[in-house]
Amino acid sequence: MEAEGIRLNKFLSEAGICSRREADRLIEAGKVRIDGQAASTGQKVLPGQTVLVNGRIITAAGGNKSHKEKPVLLAVYKPKGIVCTTSHKDRAPNIVDMIDYPVRIYPVGRLDKDSEGLILMTNQGELVNKIMRSGNAHEKEYLVKVNRPVTDDFIRKLKKGVFLSELDVTTKPCFAAKTGEKAFKIVLTQGLNRQIRRMCGELGYEVRLLKRMRIMNVELGDLKPGAYRELSKREYHQMKEALKGSSNLSYKEQKKELSDGRQTR
C-alpha cells in the first residue's frame, strides 16, 4: 500500500469487493469501518490499518482471498424490473441475487430498473473503473422504441446533442439511426443519469422500450432475459486491448492531471 495511504473506495475496488461507486454507497451507509471507527467518504487507508465491510476484514490487493480467485467477467441479460446494485435497500430484486454466482461479483455500471439488456458483471475492480470512466469514451449501443413515429429531425437532434434541462448539460454528439417506424438505435460514449430517456423527453418523445445491445466489443447476442455467459477468450482479449490506454481516474481527475502536467512544463 502507498505510504501516504490510498483512498478507501479505491482500496475496496482493488481488493475486489465492489466498484468505487458502490464503495462510496457502502461508506455512506455506515457499513465500512477503519480501525473500529465509521469511515467517511474520501478517507484514506494508511498502512497497518484494518478495514471492515459489514464486519468482514478486507486486506489490500494481493492479500485478499478474492484476488486469488479466478477472474470472472460475465455478459448478463438484465430483465426489466431488476435493479443493478449489490444493496438490498430497494424492494425490487437486485442483479447479484438474480445471478447467484458462486464467486462474489458486481455489475459494471447500471441499467435503469425499467430498462433491459446487456450488463457486464465481474470481480475485477480495475476493469470496472476503466470501463465506467466517462473520459475513456467506451461505446454502448441501445435499441429504443418510442411512443410516436421517429423523424429525420429527431434523429438529427439526437446526433448533434440534446440539452438536458434537469441536469443542465448538453449531451455529446453521438451516432443514431432509425430502425423502424417508432424505433431507433443509438451509440453513446457517456453515461448521464437516465440519459436516453431524458434526451427523448426533451424532444417530445416517451420511451416505451430501452434495451442495451452492446458494450464495447461485447454484444447481447441471443442471451435470454435473466441468462448469462462467460466472455469468450477472444472477447476478453479484445476488451483488455481496448482498455490498455484507458485511465482509472475520473474525468475530473484526468483533466486535473492534464492541467497539472501543463503547468509543470
N, C-alpha and C positions, 0 to 999 in steps of 0.2 A: 504493500500500500504506500502511496506517496507520503513523504514525511510530513507535509503540511496538511495532509488529510484529503479526503475525497467526498464530494457531495453525496449525501445519503441516497438520493434517488438513483444516482449513477452506481453507487455501491450495490444497491439491491438489484439493479438491472444486470450488472456484470456478474452477480452471483447467481443469475438465472432464476430469480424469484418472480419478477414481473417486469413490465416496461417502465420507463421512467415516469410516464404519465400516471400509470396505475400506482406506482410507488408513492407519488405525491398524494394520491387519494387515500392510500393506506395511512400515510403520515397524518394527514388532516383528520382522519377518523380516529386517531389516537391508538392505532394498532401497532405502532413501531416505537421501540424504546432503545435508548443508548445508555448503557451502564445503569439501568434501572429507572431512568428518567424518561418521561414522554418526549419524543423527538419533535422537532419543528421543521417546517418546510424550508429548504435551503441550508439546513445544518450540515456540517461536515463530520465525517467519521475519522477519528485520529487513530494512528497505530496503537494497538493494545486495547482499544475499546470493544465492548461487547454489544452487538446489535441483536435485538429480538423482534420477530414479527409474529404476532399472535402467540407469544410465549416460546417460539422456536428460535434457537440460536442460529444466526446466519454468519458464516465466515466469508472472508474475502475470496474473490475469484481465484480458482485453483485449489482452494481448501474446502470448498463446499461440495457436498455429495452430488448436487445437481450438475456440477461441471464434469464429473466423471461419467455421467450417463451419456449415452449416445445422443448426438444432436438430433433433434426432431424438427421437421418442417412439413406441415400438412396443408393441403388445399381443402377447404371446407365449404360446403354449400350451406350458408346460414339461412334458415327459413324465416319468413315474416313472423314477427311475434317473439323472436328470441333476442335477448339483449347481449351486446358484446362487452362483457365485463366479467371479472372474477368475483365481484361482490354479490352478496345476496340481499342487498337493500331493496332492489326492485322486486316487485311481486312476480314479475314475468320470469320464466326460466332463463338462466344465462347459458352462454355457449360452452363454458367449461363443463357444466353439469351435463349438457346435452351430449357432448363428445365422450365424456367419462373415460378419458385416455389414461392408461396406466402410469404415465410419467407426467409430472406437473408441466402444463403448457399454458400459454395465454395468447390472446388474439393480437395480431399486428394491426393496430388502429381499430377503427369501428365501422359498423354499418348501422344506420338507424334501426330502431325496433321495427318500424313499418317497411323497411327495405329488405331485400333478399339478395342472395348471390354469393360470390366468392369472397372469402376472407382467409388469410393465412394464419396459422397457429404454430407456435414454436416455443422452445425452451432456451433460445439463444438471444440474450438481451441486446448484444451489439447489432445483430441483424435487424432487430425491431427498430432500434434507433436510426439506423441508416435508411431504412425503407420509409419511416414515418417523417423524417425531417423534410419540411416543405422546400427548403433551399436546395435539396438534391433533385427535385423535379422528376420524380419517377411516375410513369403513366399508369392511370387507372381508367378502364373503359366501362361504360354503363349503357344499358338498354333502358329507355324511358318511354312509357306510354302516358299520354295526357288526355284531357277531357274534351279537346276540340282539335280540328284539323291543324296540322303543322304547316306553316307557311314559309316561303323563302326568306321573308323579312325576319321571322322569328329565329331561323337558323343563323342568319347573318348577324343578328344581335348577340346570340349566344357566342358565336365565334369571336366577335370583336371584344366582348367583355361586358358584363352587366353590373350596374351599380346596385349594391345591396343596402338598402336604406337602414335595415335593422342593425347591420354590422358596420355601416359607414365605410364601405370598401368596394372597390371595383374589381371584379374577377379578372384573372389573367386571360389573355387570348387563348383559345383552345380549338380543337377540332370538333366539329359537329356535322351530322348529316342525317337527312330524313330517311327513314327505313320503312315507313308505312303512312297511311293517311293521318293517324294520330300517334305516330311513334317516331323516335329518332335515337341515334346513338351519339354519345359524347365522350371525349377523352380528356381527362383533367390531369394536371400536374400539381394541383394544390388541393387541400382538404379542409376548406372552411366548414363551419358547422351547418349541416343541412344545406349544403351549397346548391345542389341541383334543384331542390325543392324551392329554395329562395330565388334562384335565377328564374325559374319558371313563373313563380308567383309575381315577381316584378314585371313580367311581360304578359300577365293576364292569363296564365295557364295554371291548371291544377294537375299535379302528378297523380296518376292512378296506379302505376307500377314502376318500381325502380329496382333494377337488377344489375349488380356488378358482374361483368363478364370476364374481366381480365385485370391482373395486377402485374405490371411489368411484362415479363415473358410467360407468366403462368395464366392459363385460361381455365374457365369454369368447365368447359367441355360438356360431357354427358353426365356429370355428377347429379344425383337426385337430392332434393331438399333433405337436410339432416345427415347426408353422407359425407365421407371424407376419404382422402387418399394421400399417400406419401408422394412428395415430389419425386420425379424421376431423376436419375443421376444427371441427365442432360439438362433438365430444368434447373436443378440446384447449381450446377456448374455455370450455366448462363447467368443466373441471378448473381452469384458470387462475383463473376467477371464484371457485370454491370455495376456492382456496388463498390468496386475497387477504388474508384475516385470519389466516393461519397463520404461526406463528413458525418461524425457522430454529434456534431454541435447543432444547436438550434439555428434557425435562420438569423435571429438577432445576434447570437453568439458568433456566427460566421461573419456577419457584417462588422461586428466589433473587432474581431481578429484581423480582418482585412484592413480596417481603418487603422488599427494599432500598427500594423506592418507598414502601411504607407507613411505613418508619422515617423517611423524609425529610419526611413530611407534618407 
